[in-house]
Amino acid sequence: MKTQEPIIIVGGGFAGLWAALGAAHELSCGDVDRPVCLYSLDHYLTIRPRLYEANARELRVDLRHTLDPLGVMIAEDRVVGIDRAHSSIETESGKRHQFDQLVLACGSQVRNLAINGSEHLFDIDTWSGAVRLEDHLHANPAGTVVVIGAGFTGIELALELRSRLGPATDIILTDQAGVVGPELGAGPRPVIEAALAEANIEVKLGVQVDRVEEQRLYFDTGEIVETVTVVNNTGLVSSPLTALIHAPRDSLGRLLVDDNLNVVPGVFACGDVACAVTDESGHRALMSCQHAMPMGRTAGVNAARAAIGKPLEPYRQERYVTCLDLGAQGAVYSEGWDREVKMTGDDAKNLKRTINTQWIYPPAGSREEILEVVASLS
């Protein structure tokens, strides 16, 4: 009897984890014995939405506690090649592995700043990057900190650093855009601006960083800032692995998927590598944990269904919310794509804490308990 090829999931972030959970749950419902294998650089899930916080070393979770009870294999290797013609992947270790269905969930990375001195930049894009920044700040507690990029992550980091470093440290938040949080819309902006002002964070807008040296930063205006800490938060681009699939991509490198998250026959994409429609109004999923988890579950379910010949399930996510941490100034919570502010201050902060410490964490326990959680999110 021919051995059945596995469903292979590439990426151990939120989308990849939930793709594995979705596939395992779907196979269990049909009582089908089909291997599921997740490829990741290690067996940890980085709690990436929390990397702006202190204590970065604590912000990852062992995937084995969730996937081992379901029989999902974890292969600690980097995928470097995809051969659709032979339904196989190639890994950095030089091995080739056949697949029945492939789910790309390999995430995103911070956009490189094409400037001289970029080697002096820090970032909080990865667990190791956040640990490196934290160690650097412990070793260099004085001096000015510059955060490049006044988007979601840049705002959260700047305000968290004020709480972490205290009032004596100068913190500059800068962006080439003319407003803070341009992608967050006009609704939450007055609350954000008030929080930044109250925290005494200097905001420089409509300027670009020209170059960075070991102890100073140069703006394109000619202004020079003495600093040894410059953090790049200039947005995300999709994993370069998407270029291995010959299919249309958007400006961020994300693969265009259909309603079932299918890219091409035998290949699904989810999370930060997928440009997916979320609702009947045509909104597109963002590079966020909020979209990665349900998108991952749907991609995993559909990979399993494709493997066993069942109809696929469309991905839809009608509800969209935003909860932005504002450090000691609380948080701001909005609903809908027009970002109507519904909650601010301590109430919003408590909600943000619940999201960050409970809702985004993977389920654990027995096989039955984990599958029950996955089923509840269907």
C-alpha positions, 0 to 999 in steps of 0.5 A, a space after each residue: 500500500 502506498 504511503 500517503 504524503 503529508 499535509 505540509 505547513 511551512 511556518 511556525 507562527 500564528 497562521 502556521 500553528 492554526 493551520 496545523 490545528 485546523 488540519 488536525 481537527 478536520 482529519 479527526 472529524 472524518 476519522 482520517 489518518 493522514 500525517 500533518 507536518 509543520 516546518 519551522 526554525 524551532 519548536 517555539 511560537 513567538 508571541 510577536 504582538 507582544 515584542 514591544 513589551 519588556 521581558 522579551 525572553 518570556 514571550 514565546 511558547 513551546 509548540 509541542 504542548 499544543 501539537 504533540 497531543 494531536 500527532 502533528 509533527 514539527 520539523 525544525 528546518 528552513 524551507 528554501 525551495 518549492 517544486 510544484 511539479 513534483 509536489 515537494 519542498 527542499 530544506 536548508 539541510 538539503 533534504 526533499 520532502 513530498 507533500 499532498 497539500 502545502 500550506 504557506 504560512 511563513 509570515 513576514 519580516 520588517 522592511 529593510 531601510 535602504 540607508 547607509 548604516 542600517 547595520 546599526 538599527 535594532 528591531 522587534 520583528 523577531 524574538 531574537 531581535 527583541 531580546 537584542 534590543 532589550 539587552 542593549 537598553 540594559 547596557 545603555 540606559 541613558 541617551 536618546 532613543 529614536 523609533 522609526 515608523 509611527 505606525 501601530 508597532 512604533 506607537 506601542 513601542 515608543 509608549 512602552 519605552 517611556 514606561 520602561 526607561 523613565 522620564 529622563 530618557 529622550 524618545 523620538 518617534 518619527 515617520 515620513 508620513 504627515 500624521 501618526 498612525 496613518 493606517 489606523 485612520 482618523 478616529 483613534 488619532 486624537 487619543 494617540 496624539 494626546 498619549 504621546 504628548 502626555 508621555 513627552 515623546 517628541 514626534 517628527 513627521 514628514 521627514 526621513 532618516 538619511 543615514 545612521 552611524 554608531 552614535 548618531 542619526 542624520 535626518 534628510 533635513 540636515 538635523 543630527 541626533 546623538 543616539 546609540 539606539 535606533 529602532 526600525 519599525 517601517 512596516 512589514 513585507 511578506 516572506 521571500 518564499 512567496 516568490 517561489 510560487 509563480 502566482 500574482 502577488 500584491 505590493 507587499 509580496 503577499 500571494 493573491 488567494 481565492 475565497 478558499 485561500 487557494 493560490 494554485 492547485 495543491 497550495 494554500 496560503 494564509 497569514 502574512 503571505 496571503 492577500 485575502 478578502 475578508 468580507 463581502 465589502 472586499 476588505 483585505 486581511 491585514 498583517 496581524 494576529 487577528 487575521 492570521 489565526 482564523 485564516 490559518 485555521 481555514 487554510 488548514 481545514 481546506 488543505 485537509 479537505 483537499 487531501 481527502 476530497 471534500 468541498 472546501 470552506 470559504 474564508 470570511 472574517 466580517 468583524 474587524 477591531 483594533 486595540 492599541 496599547 498606549 503604555 501608561 496612558 492606557 489603550 484605545 479600542 476601535 471597531 470596524 474598518 472606519 475605526 470608530 473609537 469605542 473604549 479608551 483609558 483603563 478599560 481599553 488597557 484591560 482589554 488589551 491585556 486580556 488579548 495579549 495574555 490570553 486570547 492569542 495564546 495557543 490551546 493546551 491540554 489533552 487532545 480532546 481539550 485542544 480539539 474542542 477549542 479549535 471546534 469552538 472557533 469554527 
